[in-house]
């Protein structure tokens, strides 16, 4: 199939738009921490069932030690650290804004490559990054209607909590690292089995976090919440099961830059869901900012 990598990346973006809205709804009901580990447990069983049906093995025991090592590191970086930050950001600033900032993942990946691998950025790539950042600023900043009593002019203020924006940025950095680690770790291995290794690592990682923070009671309460559990199950299917596996398939058949760019359209795809499901009002500024941000990412990798 021609352009299988690009098609997989587009399907990933669609899946992630569903999962981000689902997890936002669940997180507001039972908290982001409980959502994180429950969705991974559900995803593990979905991946096991899928691998058994399609390949006859429910567990990735045929992966090499090197593949296990890199994919475990990828799972801890992405699912535990990166997603822990992102899921809390979904609760604090909402899916649209969190996903918009996540569109910074491709240029962040390029910066990491420049620092650690000696890769250089062209004028066009720098221009694309500036366009992307411009779209972010357009959305998260607004002018106050009130004049400052002391300064006598309108102040620029954050429309969304700085804490939530920083959480989303941490998630973007985690996603940038994950693509590099995952591609190195897979080395031709099956995307769904590769995702299962990452999920296993994340489950152990979150188990340590929950034990240290004494949060297992939150998980028990979340499981009893049928509405939240339904949203988590839906998000687990479109997120760590299907969406993440498709993202790994994508970087097998195309470059991480192209895949990241296509996946960055999630902010645009999330807007209709936010309007119809959460009755959120979307301003012209946010729509324009979202479009500019995605265009900037596209320019970065053209």
C-alpha positions, -999 to 999 in steps of 0.1 A, spaced: 0 0 0 14 34 -10 19 60 18 11 34 45 31 54 70 13 86 63 -21 69 64 -12 53 97 -2 87 111 -35 102 100 -54 74 117 -33 80 148 -43 116 149 -80 106 146 -76 80 174 -58 105 197 -85 131 192 -111 106 205 -88 94 234 -79 129 245 -115 139 249 -124 106 265 -96 109 291 -105 146 298 -140 136 307 -129 106 328 -101 127 345 -125 154 356 -146 127 373 -120 105 390 -86 122 386 -59 119 360 -37 95 380 -64 68 383 -72 72 346 -35 66 337 -31 32 352 -66 19 344 -63 27 307 -30 9 306 -44 -23 322 -73 -22 297 -49 -17 268 -27 -46 279 -56 -70 276 -67 -55 243 -31 -59 229 -28 -94 243 -61 -105 226 -52 -88 193 -17 -103 192 -31 -138 200 -57 -136 173 -34 -121 146 -1 -138 154 -8 -166 178 12 -151 207 -4 -131 235 29 -118 248 61 -104 231 84 -131 243 101 -133 208 115 -97 211 153 -94 215 169 -80 247 178 -48 229 142 -43 217 129 -49 252 155 -24 266 148 5 243 110 -1 243 109 -3 281 128 31 282 103 44 256 73 32 277 86 48 309 94 81 291 62 83 272 34 66 291 46 73 327 65 106 326 51 122 295 15 111 298 14 118 335 21 154 327 -2 154 297 -32 138 315 -30 163 343 -28 191 317 -60 177 301 -78 183 334 -63 217 341 -65 234 307 -87 210 286 -81 187 256 -79 214 229 -52 236 246 -32 206 258 -32 190 223 -23 223 208 8 226 229 15 189 221 19 200 185 53 213 196 66 177 198 80 177 162 102 208 166 112 197 201 123 164 186 144 184 161 160 205 189 169 173 208 185 159 177 204 192 172 218 191 207 226 154 211 231 143 175 246 174 159 218 179 135 214 214 121 183 234 114 177 251 81 162 286 77 129 270 66 128 248 97 135 278 120 107 296 102 83 267 108 92 267 144 85 304 148 51 300 131 42 271 154 52 291 185 32 321 171 1 299 170 6 288 206 10 324 218 -21 335 199 -42 310 218 -28 311 253 -24 349 256 -51 375 256 -54 412 265 -70 422 297 -101 444 294 -91 464 325 -63 489 325 -36 487 351 -42 513 378 -4 520 382 8 514 346 -22 529 328 -22 504 299 -36 470 291 -16 441 304 -9 408 286 -21 379 307 -23 342 304 -58 330 295 -50 295 309 -31 284 341 6 285 336 8 253 356 -13 235 331 6 249 301 39 237 316 24 202 321 14 200 285 48 212 274 64 184 295 41 159 277 53 173 243 89 168 253 82 133 264 65 125 231 94 138 211 118 115 230 94 86 226 94 86 188 132 84 187 134 57 214 106 37 199 120 37 163 154 26 176 138 -1 198 114 -16 173 140 -23 146 113 -40 124 94 -56 152 56 -57 152 40 -23 163 13 -39 185 37 -62 203 61 -32 206 33 -12 222 26 -41 246 62 -39 258 58 -2 264 25 -7 282 41 -34 305 69 -10 314 44 17 321 22 -5 343 52 -13 365 62 24 365 28 36 376 26 8 402 57 23 418 42 58 416 9 47 431 25 28 459 48 57 468 20 83 466 -5 59 483 -31 64 455 -45 28 451 -77 39 469 -83 63 440 -81 35 415 -107 14 434 -130 44 435 -125 51 398 -133 15 389 -166 18 407 -175 49 387 -193 33 357 -195 65 337 -158 73 342 -148 36 335 -168 38 302 -148 69 291 -115 53 302 -123 21 282 -131 41 251 -100 62 255 -79 30 261 -91 16 228 -84 47 208 -53 57 228 -27 31 240 -42 2 221 -50 15 186 -36 50 184 -1 43 199 3 11 179 -6 30 147 19 57 156 47 30 158 35 15 125 37 50 110 74 56 120 83 22 105 72 33 71 80 70 71 102 94 89 95 105 124 93 141 111 66 134 86 47 112 111 49 138 138 36 165 115 5 145 105 -1 135 141 0 172 151 -35 179 135 -51 165 167 -59 201 180 -80 207 149 -98 173 152 -105 179 189 -124 212 184 -157 197 171 -157 172 200 -151 199 225 -180 219 211 -206 191 209 -196 170 240 -185 197 265 -205 226 251 -173 246 251 -172 279 232 -144 281 207 -132 316 198 -120 327 164 -86 334 180 -83 298 192 -93 284 158 -68 306 140 -41 298 165 -47 261 161 -45 263 123 -14 285 124 3 261 148 -3 231 127 8 250 95 40 258 113 47 222 121 39 212 85 64 239 72 90 225 96 91 191 79 82 199 43 
